[in-house]
Amino acid sequence: MSFNTLFIGILELSQYRINQDYLIKILAIGIFLSLICGITFAYIMRDKIKSWEKEKESPLPLASNQTLSSWLGFFIGLTLIFSAALQIFNFSLLNSTIFAILNALLFGIVMWRAIKDLMVQLESGEIKEIDDYL
């Protein structure tokens, strides 16, 4: 496959539009996935904090299979939400998907680091004020 063929394929994809009914279904699936995975992640973190309080069991490492799968599920749902919402407002499939993936990656990485930092502080017993993050 040559570069020209790939470039033409990307240009054709940028013109492609999904039916409005499907976009609303994708939006609903994204909302449902984000809610379920976000609530699951919150319960996992709550259990980690409770076990740290009662048994002094470390909340780290944060990257267990459960936390990673619920975290990734939340941001996959967020990607679906952003992509479908932008396509509803007449953005192309390619542009909205690229924006949604970059947005989800940016927020996902930043929030993961913040939560991991909070867990490290919790374990050490020195929790900073919220103003130190801003």
Buried (B, 14 or more C-beta within 10 A) or exposed (E): EEEEEEEEEEEEEEEEEBEEEEBEEBBEBBBEBBEBBBEBBEEBBEEBBEEBEEEEEEBBEBEEEBBEBBBBBBBBBBBBBBBBBBBBEEBBBBEBBBBBBEBBEEEBEEEBEEBBEBBBEBBEEEEEEEEEEE
